[in-house]
Amino acid sequence: MLSRKVLPLSSSLLLISRRTSSLVRLKYDVIVVGGGHAGTEASAAAARMGAETLLVTQKIKTIGALSCNPSLGGIGKGHLVKEVDALDGLCGRAGDWAGIHFSILNRRKGPAVWGPRAQLDRQLYREFIQSELLCTPRLTVLEGSVEELLVTEPDPEMHGHHRITGIRLANHSDPVSANSVVLTTGTFLSGSLFMGQTTSPGGRIGDAPSSAGLSHTLREILGLRIGRLRTGTPPRILKESVDFSQAKLHAPDNPPTPFSFLSTHTRCKPEEQVPCYLTHTTPDVERVVKESLHLNCHIQQDTKGPRYCPSIESRVLRFPGRMHHVWLEPEGMTSDLIYPQGLSMTMPPDMQLRLLREIPALQRAEIHTPGYGVQYDFVCPTQLSPALQVKSTQGLFLAGQINGTTGYEEAAAQGLWAGVNAARSALSMPPVELSRTESYIGVLIDDLVSRGVTEPYRMFTSRAEFRTLLRPDNADLRLTVKGFEEVGCVSSLRYQEAVRVRDCLEEALAALQDIAVSINAWKTKLPNMQISDNNNTIQTGMHVLQYNDMTFEMLASAFPECLSPYLEFSQRLKIEAVYRPLCHLQKKEIEQIRKEENMPLPQDIDYLTLPVSLSQEVREVLDRVRPSTIGAATRLQGITPAAVVHLFNYICYSKQKESKKHNDQLPLKEQKEEELCA
């Protein structure tokens, strides 16, 4: 299963051609550097596009490794997984194969913000990704380290820009040429590991950082602006040392919901799924953190870390006196390790053990591998085009944490799109883009290249202005046909299935719309439903399906002749019926904001306590900059379009409320005069 051509780094750098069985020198359309989530999706996508592709990674055995949390998906992140799958990527199918605990987060809210998530078996996930890559046509995997990028001198005919020509491998003089190169270095670009007061080079424990020559090329030769970010990981705990009776059990969903649109079920049977557990920090955890601060050089650095996945040290310093969630998550079906999500830490190992044992469920905890921090270089992403190509260097594409993001899902999404465009560039095809109106991948890329980052970027549903339209359930309808007909990265098998689903849904929705009967008729057909009496008007099946307690199955039982053929799409039809009017309303809101770009914002507004749905990040930016107009707010780094919608609606509501209050205080005659003027 894992026997696809794998090349050790040799002095000859030759391979046996599949076509002629003769020895040929290495030359590729696309070279991908790095075997993480971004690199695996990039290399697979480029090969699917028809490009001869080379994936260079330091260790073949770590391809597809889950470096931190053994999980996939979540709120916002699950949307990205579904979209990567809709474009024929790998991670969704890998998650269905390796998942051991499936759940939909945010179920209390609407389906637009549901977060498909799975706890994964590390070994199974890695084996699936390696099997897929090593069996992919037109893809060669090479174990080695890239010493430098090969680029031309600035070309006046290309506006003084460089052009990529290939790579040079460490300890080897002969270059490997390519028309396009995709860099997916993750945390390995000038990476440093931190544990207590100890610092060592590396991008992941046990693995060396990328070559200094790579950073030199980016910084000195290409003149790119480079920044520095940090992240961290918690200690891994021996399962046998955990007292799960002191934690709250969280069972998986039954049945599990697959990520992939091609999966009818997950490999793990419902009854075989494993539970996770929830516990909390204690005041003594805070005490240990404060006692160890002078021994923790990572936390003393001013390098920006992830806001939404901070270390326990950062949480304690920022929110003193609080109890913080700690999720105890299994690392695999047969693994003897537990991943304590929420306890990323970089203090000395002995202090890590002290901290763990201050939590009731972990009073006898034993550490298998201590937690540590990582600092690494990233390229400021405003220097990229929407195709993820470096603007000043033809043929050079970047994806993943090198662009300032955090998380497997964000990396996979970028990797796929960078691989697509690298292949198109190598094959003399024009680049393609995804707009933020049609996908979360488009939101992600647009945020990066237009706004940049000041801290590791993480996807949230609040970043999308069209989130009622960009739902996990319809990613295939939005992207698969485009991926096949316009982009070229989707297989015919997946395309045919997406077309079948699309046609069936359209037929079912038309059938629902054609069912138009009176309220009395509905009450006769569905006597147990509370259907409102609206002057005995005619209502369609589409309208009735929008009732909270109504299901498509119930409608199909009332009208079996026209609806029963579509029962396999019951949930999707319910969601589509509920969200159609909301999508229409949301589009009108966006258009109104565009027309009212010059609407002034009150300068005395208290953004930090504003009673609207704004993230703390957005509030802090608005409070610091205090934009003068709605249009100025839309252009601020870190302000999501969705936040602008909330702000706009609040200002409009406040104006209406103030106007009504003013009119109520006027004599009747003056009120009428003001109404006439208005």
C-alpha positions in Angstrom: 0.0 0.0 0.0 2.9 2.4 0.7 5.1 1.2 -2.1 4.9 4.1 -4.5 8.3 5.3 -5.8 10.3 6.8 -2.9 13.7 8.2 -3.7 16.5 8.4 -1.1 18.8 11.4 -1.4 21.6 10.0 -3.6 24.6 11.5 -5.3 23.1 10.8 -8.8 19.7 12.3 -8.2 18.4 10.0 -11.0 15.2 8.0 -11.3 13.9 5.4 -13.6 11.5 6.9 -16.1 8.1 5.2 -16.1 7.9 5.7 -19.9 11.3 4.6 -21.2 12.9 2.8 -18.3 16.0 4.8 -19.0 17.9 7.1 -16.6 16.9 10.7 -16.8 17.9 13.7 -14.8 15.4 15.2 -12.4 13.2 18.0 -13.8 9.7 18.8 -12.8 6.8 21.1 -13.5 6.2 21.7 -9.8 8.4 21.2 -6.7 6.7 21.3 -3.2 8.9 21.7 -0.2 7.6 20.3 3.0 5.4 17.2 3.9 2.9 18.7 6.4 -0.7 19.5 5.7 0.0 22.3 3.3 2.7 20.4 1.4 0.7 17.1 1.1 -2.4 19.0 -0.3 -0.2 21.1 -2.6 1.7 18.2 -4.1 -1.5 16.1 -4.5 -3.4 19.0 -6.1 -0.5 19.8 -8.5 -0.4 16.2 -9.6 -4.1 16.1 -10.1 -3.8 19.1 -12.3 -1.5 17.1 -14.6 1.8 18.6 -13.5 4.9 16.4 -13.0 5.4 17.1 -9.3 8.2 16.5 -6.8 7.6 16.6 -3.0 10.7 17.1 -1.0 10.5 16.4 2.7 13.1 15.8 5.4 11.6 12.5 6.5 9.2 10.4 4.5 8.0 8.7 7.7 6.7 12.1 9.1 4.6 12.9 6.0 1.1 13.7 7.2 2.2 13.8 10.9 -0.2 15.5 13.3 2.5 17.7 15.0 0.2 19.0 17.7 -3.4 18.1 18.5 -4.6 14.8 17.0 -7.9 16.3 15.7 -9.4 17.8 12.6 -12.1 20.4 12.0 -14.0 22.5 14.5 -15.9 25.8 14.2 -14.7 27.5 11.0 -12.0 24.9 10.6 -14.6 22.3 9.7 -15.8 24.5 6.9 -12.3 24.5 5.5 -12.0 20.7 5.6 -15.4 20.3 3.8 -14.2 22.8 1.1 -10.8 21.1 0.7 -12.7 17.8 0.2 -15.1 19.4 -2.3 -12.0 20.3 -4.3 -10.8 16.7 -4.1 -8.3 17.3 -1.4 -7.0 14.6 1.0 -7.7 15.7 4.6 -11.5 15.0 4.7 -11.1 11.4 3.5 -8.1 11.0 5.8 -10.2 12.3 8.7 -13.0 9.8 7.9 -10.5 7.0 7.9 -8.6 7.9 11.0 -11.4 9.4 13.1 -12.1 7.8 16.5 -14.4 10.4 18.0 -16.8 12.5 15.7 -18.9 15.4 16.9 -20.6 18.5 15.4 -19.7 21.5 17.5 -22.0 24.5 17.9 -25.2 22.4 17.4 -27.2 24.8 19.6 -26.8 27.4 16.8 -27.8 27.2 13.2 -26.3 24.7 10.6 -24.3 27.6 9.0 -22.0 27.7 12.0 -21.9 24.0 12.9 -18.3 22.8 13.3 -17.7 19.2 12.0 -14.8 17.8 14.1 -13.1 14.5 14.7 -10.5 13.2 17.2 -7.9 11.2 15.1 -5.7 8.3 15.5 -2.3 9.7 14.7 -0.9 6.5 13.1 -4.0 5.9 10.9 -4.0 9.5 9.7 -0.3 9.4 8.8 -0.6 6.1 7.0 -3.6 7.2 5.0 -1.9 10.4 3.8 1.3 8.5 2.9 -0.6 5.9 1.1 -2.5 8.4 -1.0 0.6 10.4 -1.9 2.9 7.5 -2.6 0.3 6.1 -5.0 -0.6 9.4 -6.8 0.3 9.4 -10.5 2.8 12.1 -11.6 4.0 12.6 -8.0 7.5 11.7 -6.8 8.5 11.9 -3.2 12.1 12.7 -2.3 13.6 12.5 1.1 16.0 15.4 1.5 16.6 19.0 2.7 16.4 22.1 0.5 19.5 24.2 0.8 18.3 27.2 -1.3 15.9 28.4 -4.0 17.3 29.1 -7.4 16.0 32.3 -9.0 17.0 34.5 -11.9 18.3 38.0 -11.6 15.6 40.7 -11.6 14.2 40.9 -15.2 13.4 44.4 -16.5 10.8 42.8 -18.9 9.1 41.4 -15.8 9.0 44.8 -13.9 12.3 43.9 -12.2 10.9 40.7 -10.7 12.7 37.4 -10.2 11.7 34.1 -11.7 12.0 30.7 -9.9 14.1 28.1 -11.7 14.3 25.3 -9.1 16.0 24.2 -5.9 19.4 23.1 -4.7 19.4 20.2 -2.2 21.7 20.1 0.8 25.1 18.4 0.2 24.5 18.2 -3.5 25.8 20.4 -6.3 23.4 19.6 -9.1 20.2 21.7 -9.1 16.7 20.3 -9.5 14.8 22.5 -11.9 11.1 23.4 -12.0 8.8 25.9 -13.4 7.0 26.4 -10.0 8.0 25.9 -6.4 5.6 25.8 -3.5 7.2 26.5 0.0 5.3 24.9 2.9 7.9 25.0 5.6 5.5 25.2 8.6 7.3 26.1 11.8 10.6 24.9 10.3 11.8 28.2 8.8 14.6 29.3 11.1 12.7 27.4 13.8 13.7 27.4 17.5 12.4 25.1 20.3 11.9 26.4 23.8 11.6 24.5 27.1 12.2 26.4 30.3 15.5 28.3 29.8 16.7 25.8 27.1 16.7 26.8 23.5 17.6 24.6 20.5 17.1 24.7 16.7 14.2 22.8 15.3 10.7 23.1 13.9 9.3 20.1 15.8 10.8 18.1 18.6 13.2 15.5 17.0 13.4 17.4 13.7 15.9 20.0 12.5 14.8 23.4 11.2 14.9 24.2 7.5 18.2 25.3 6.0 19.5 28.8 6.8 20.1 29.2 3.0 16.3 29.1 2.5 15.7 32.0 4.8 18.7 33.8 3.3 17.2 33.5 -0.2 13.8 34.8 0.9 15.2 37.7 3.0 18.3 38.8 1.3 17.9 37.8 -2.4 14.2 38.2 -2.9 13.9 41.1 -0.4 10.8 39.7 1.3 9.5 41.1 4.6 10.0 38.4 7.2 8.3 38.3 10.6 8.5 36.1 13.7 5.7 34.1 15.3 5.4 31.5 18.0 3.3 28.6 19.0 3.4 25.7 21.5 2.2 22.2 22.4 1.3 20.5 25.7 3.0 17.6 27.3 1.7 14.1 26.4 0.5 12.1 29.4 0.5 8.4 30.0 -3.2 7.3 29.8 -2.7 4.8 32.7 -1.8 7.7 35.0 -5.0 9.6 34.5 -8.0 9.3 36.8 -10.9 9.7 34.4 -13.4 9.4 37.2 -12.4 12.9 38.2 -13.3 14.3 34.8 -16.6 14.8 32.9 -17.2 12.3 30.1 -18.1 13.6 26.6 -19.5 11.0 24.3 -19.1 11.2 20.5 -22.0 11.7 18.1 -23.9 8.6 17.2 -24.0 8.1 14.3 -20.8 9.9 13.3 -20.9 12.5 10.5 -18.2 12.0 7.9 -16.2 14.9 6.5 -16.0 13.8 2.9 -18.9 14.2 0.5 -17.8 10.8 -1.0 -18.1 9.0 2.4 -21.3 7.3 3.3 -19.9 6.3 6.7 -16.7 6.5 8.7 -14.2 3.6 9.1 -14.8 3.7 12.9 -18.1 2.2 13.7 -20.4 4.2 16.0 -20.0 1.8 18.9 -16.2 1.7 18.4 -15.7 5.4 19.0 -13.9 6.5 22.1 -14.9 9.2 24.6 -13.1 12.5 25.5 -13.1 14.0 29.0 -13.3 17.5 30.3 -11.6 18.8 33.4 -10.5 22.3 34.6 -7.5 24.1 36.0 -7.4 25.1 39.7 -6.0 28.1 41.7 -2.9 26.0 42.4 -2.3 25.7 38.6 -2.1 29.5 38.5 0.3 29.5 41.4 2.7 27.1 39.7 2.6 29.2 36.5 3.5 32.4 38.4 6.2 30.6 40.4 7.9 29.4 37.2 7.8 32.6 35.1 11.4 33.5 35.7 12.4 30.0 34.4 10.3 30.3 31.2 12.2 32.3 28.5 9.5 31.5 25.8 6.7 33.3 27.6 9.0 36.3 28.3 9.5 36.9 24.5 7.4 39.6 22.8 7.0 37.4 19.7 3.3 37.1 18.9 1.6 33.8 19.7 -1.9 32.4 18.8 -4.6 34.5 20.4 -7.2 31.7 20.2 -5.1 28.8 21.3 -2.8 30.4 23.9 -0.5 28.6 26.4 -1.7 28.1 29.9 0.9 30.6 31.0 -0.7 33.2 28.7 -4.2 32.4 29.9 -3.2 32.7 33.5 -1.5 36.1 33.0 -4.3 37.5 30.9 -7.3 36.1 32.9 -6.1 35.6 36.5 -8.5 33.9 38.9 -10.3 31.9 36.3 -10.7 28.2 35.8 -9.8 27.1 32.3 -11.1 24.1 30.3 -8.7 21.1 29.8 -9.8 18.4 27.4 -8.3 15.0 27.8 -8.2 13.5 24.3 -6.9 10.1 23.2 -4.2 10.0 20.6 -5.4 6.8 19.0 -7.3 3.5 19.4 -4.2 1.7 20.6 -2.1 4.6 21.9 -1.3 4.8 25.6 -1.0 8.6 25.4 -3.5 11.4 26.3 -3.3 14.9 24.8 -4.4 17.6 27.3 -5.8 20.2 25.1 -5.6 23.6 26.8 -2.4 23.0 28.6 0.2 24.1 26.0 3.2 25.1 28.1 6.9 25.9 27.9 8.1 25.9 31.5 10.8 23.4 32.6 9.7 19.7 32.6 9.7 19.4 36.4 7.4 22.4 36.7 5.1 21.0 34.0 4.7 17.9 36.1 3.9 20.0 39.2 1.3 21.9 37.3 -0.4 18.8 35.9 -0.7 17.3 39.3 -2.6 20.3 40.6 -5.6 19.1 38.5 -7.7 16.5 40.2 -7.9 14.1 37.3 -4.1 14.4 36.8 -2.9 14.1 40.4 -0.8 11.0 39.5 0.0 12.0 36.0 3.2 10.9 34.3 4.6 12.8 31.4 5.7 10.9 28.3 6.9 13.9 26.3 7.1 17.4 27.8 5.4 20.4 26.2 7.6 23.0 24.4 7.3 26.2 22.4 8.4 27.0 18.9 9.4 30.3 17.3 9.7 30.5 13.5 9.9 32.9 10.6 7.0 33.8 8.4 6.6 35.8 5.2 4.2 38.8 5.6 1.4 37.6 3.3 0.5 40.9 1.8 3.4 40.2 -0.5 1.4 37.5 -2.1 -1.2 37.5 -4.9 -4.7 35.9 -4.4 -3.1 32.9 -6.2 -0.7 32.7 -3.3 2.2 33.5 -5.6 4.9 35.9 -4.4 4.3 39.1 -6.3 7.9 39.8 -6.9 8.9 36.2 -7.9 7.3 34.4 -10.8 6.6 30.8 -10.0 7.2 31.0 -6.2 4.1 30.1 -4.1 3.8 30.0 -0.3 1.2 28.1 1.8 0.6 27.3 5.5 2.3 28.7 8.5 4.9 30.4 6.4 2.0 32.8 5.6 1.3 33.5 9.2 -1.6 31.1 9.9 -2.1 28.5 12.5 -3.8 25.1 12.3 -3.9 22.1 10.1 -7.1 23.1 8.3 -5.8 26.6 7.3 -2.6 25.1 6.0 -4.4 22.4 4.0 -6.7 25.0 2.4 -3.8 27.2 1.4 -1.7 24.2 0.2 -4.4 23.0 -2.1 -4.9 26.4 -3.7 -1.2 27.1 -4.0 -0.7 23.6 -5.6 -3.5 24.3 -8.1 -2.0 27.7 -9.1 1.6 26.4 -9.1 0.5 23.7 -11.6 -1.4 26.2 -13.7 1.6 28.5 -13.8 3.9 25.6 -14.8 1.6 24.5 -17.5 1.2 28.1 -18.9 -2.4 28.5 -17.7 -3.7 31.6 -16.1 -4.2 31.7 -12.3 -7.5 31.1 -10.7 -9.0 32.7 -7.6 -11.7 31.9 -5.0 -13.7 34.9 -3.9 -14.8 35.4 -0.3 -18.4 35.4 -1.5 -18.1 31.7 -2.5 -15.9 30.0 0.0 -14.1 30.1 3.4 -10.9 29.4 1.5 -11.5 32.6 -0.4 -12.1 34.4 2.9 -8.9 33.0 4.3 -6.8 34.0 1.3 -8.3 37.4 1.0 -7.8 38.2 4.6 -4.1 37.1 4.4 -3.2 38.9 1.2 -5.2 42.1 1.7 -5.0 42.6 5.5 -1.9 40.7 6.6 -1.4 39.3 10.1 -0.1 40.6 13.4 -0.6 37.2 15.1 -1.2 33.6 13.9 -4.4 33.7 11.9 -7.2 31.3 12.7 -10.4 30.8 10.8 -13.7 31.6 12.4 -17.2 31.7 10.9 -17.4 35.3 12.0 -14.8 36.2 9.4 -17.2 35.5 6.5 -19.9 38.0 5.6 -21.9 35.4 3.7 -21.8 32.7 6.3 -25.4 31.7 5.9 -24.5 30.8 2.3 -21.1 29.3 3.0 -22.3 26.3 5.0 -20.5 23.0 5.6 -23.4 21.1 4.0 -23.2 22.8 0.6 -19.5 23.0 0.0 -19.8 20.5 -2.8 -22.5 22.5 -4.6 -20.3 25.7 -4.3 -17.0 24.3 -5.3 -16.9 20.8 -6.9 -18.3 21.8 -10.3 -16.1 24.8 -10.5 -13.1 22.7 -9.4 -13.8 20.3 -12.3 -14.9 22.7 -15.1 -12.9 25.8 -14.4 -9.9 24.7 -12.3 -9.1 21.1 -13.2 -8.3 19.7 -9.8 -11.4 17.5 -9.3 -11.8 14.0 -10.6 -14.6 13.0 -12.9 -16.0 10.6 -10.3 -16.4 13.3 -7.7 -17.8 15.7 -10.4 -20.4 13.2 -11.5 -21.6 12.7 -7.9 -21.7 16.4 -7.2 -23.8 17.0 -10.4 -26.2 14.1 -9.3 -26.6 15.7 -5.9 -27.1 19.2 -7.3 -29.8 18.0 -9.8 -31.6 16.0 -7.2 -31.7 18.9 -4.7 -32.9 21.3 -7.4 -35.7 18.8 -8.3 -36.7 18.4 -4.7 -36.8 22.1 -4.0 -38.9 22.6 -7.1 -41.3 19.9 -5.9 -41.5 21.6 -2.5 -42.3 24.9 -4.2 -45.0 23.2 -6.4 -46.8 21.9 -3.3 -49.1 24.9 -2.6 -52.2 24.2 -0.5 -54.3 26.1 2.1 -53.6 26.2 5.8 -56.6 24.0 6.4 -55.3 21.5 3.9 -51.9 21.5 5.7 -53.6 20.9 9.0 -55.5 18.0 7.6 -52.3 16.5 6.1 -50.2 17.1 9.2 -52.6 17.1 12.2 -49.9 17.0 14.8 -48.1 20.1 13.5 -48.8 23.6 14.9 -49.2 25.5 11.7 -50.0 29.2 12.1 -53.4 30.3 10.7 -52.5 33.2 8.4 -55.9 34.2 7.1 -56.2 30.7 5.5 -53.6 31.7 2.9 -51.9 29.3 0.5 -48.5 28.0 1.7 -45.9 26.0 -0.2 -44.0 23.0 1.0 -40.9 25.1 1.0 -42.5 27.5 3.5 -43.8 24.8 5.8 -40.4 23.1 5.9 -39.1 26.2 7.5 -41.1 25.4 10.7 -38.7 24.4 13.6 -40.4 21.1 14.2 -41.0 20.2 10.6 -38.8 17.6 8.9 -38.6 16.6 5.3 -39.5 13.1 6.3 -42.8 14.4 7.6 -43.6 16.2 4.4 -42.6 13.2 2.4 -45.1 11.1 4.3 -47.8 13.6 3.5 -46.8 13.8 -0.2 -45.0 10.6 -1.0 -45.6 10.6 -4.7 -43.5 13.7 -5.3 -41.1 13.9 -2.3 -40.2 10.3 -1.3 -37.5 9.9 -4.1 -35.4 12.6 -2.3 -35.3 11.2 1.3 -31.6 10.7 1.1 -31.2 14.5 1.1 -33.6 15.1 4.0 -31.2 17.2 6.2 -29.8 19.1 3.3 -33.2 20.1 2.1 -34.3 21.2 5.5 -31.2 23.4 5.8 -31.6 24.8 2.4 -35.3 25.7 3.0 -34.4 27.5 6.3 -31.5 29.5 4.9 -32.8 30.7 1.6 -34.6 33.8 2.9 -31.7 34.5 5.3 -29.2 34.4 2.4 -31.3 36.9 0.5 -31.5 39.2 3.5 -27.8 39.0 4.1 -26.9 39.9 0.5 -29.2 43.0 0.9 -27.3 44.0 4.1 -23.9 43.8 2.3 -25.2 45.9 -0.6 -26.6 48.5 1.8 -23.2 48.8 3.6 -21.5 49.4 0.2 -23.9 52.2 -0.5 -23.5 53.7 3.0 -19.7 53.6 3.1 -19.5 57.2 4.2 -21.8 56.7 7.2 -20.1 58.4 10.2 -19.3 56.4 13.3 -19.8 58.2 16.7 -16.4 59.1 18.1 -17.6 58.5 21.7 -18.8 55.0 21.1 -17.5 52.4 23.6 -16.5 49.5 21.4 -15.3 47.4 24.3 -18.8 47.1 25.8 -20.9 47.4 22.6 -23.9 45.1 23.0 -23.4 43.4 19.6 -21.7 40.2 18.5 -18.1 41.3 18.0 -15.0 39.3 18.9 -12.6 40.7 21.5 -10.0 41.0 18.7 -12.4 43.2 16.6 -13.3 45.3 19.7 -9.7 46.0 20.5 -8.9 47.1 16.9 -11.9 49.4 16.7 -11.2 50.9 20.1 -7.5 51.5 19.3 -8.0 53.1 15.8 -11.6 54.6 16.2 -12.4 54.8 12.5 -14.4 57.8 11.3 -16.8 56.0 8.9 -18.1 52.5 8.1 -15.9 52.5 5.0 -12.8 53.2 7.1 -13.8 50.3 9.4 -14.0 47.8 6.5 -10.3 48.6 5.6 -8.8 48.0 9.1 -6.6 45.0 9.5 -8.4 42.4 11.7 -11.9 43.7 11.1 -14.1 41.0 9.5 -16.8 41.9 7.0 -19.3 40.2 9.3 -18.2 42.5 12.2 -18.9 45.5 9.9 -22.4 44.2 9.3 -23.0 43.9 13.0 -21.6 47.4 13.6 -23.6 48.9 10.7 -26.9 47.4 12.0 -26.1 48.7 15.5 -25.5 52.3 14.3 -28.7 52.2 12.2 -30.7 50.9 15.2 -29.2 53.5 17.5 -30.1 56.3 15.0 -33.6 55.1 14.7 -34.0 54.8 18.5 -32.5 58.3 18.9 -34.8 59.7 16.2 -37.9 58.1 17.8 -36.9 59.5 21.2 -36.4 63.0 19.8 -39.8 62.9 18.0 -41.6 61.6 21.2 -40.3 64.8 23.0 -41.6 67.2 20.3 -45.1 68.7 20.2 -47.5 66.9 17.8 -47.3 69.8 15.3 -43.5 69.7 15.1 -43.5 65.9 14.8 -45.6 66.1 11.7 -43.4 68.8 10.2 -40.3 66.7 10.8 -42.0 63.7 9.2 -42.8 65.8 6.2 -39.2 67.0 5.9 -38.0 63.4 6.2 
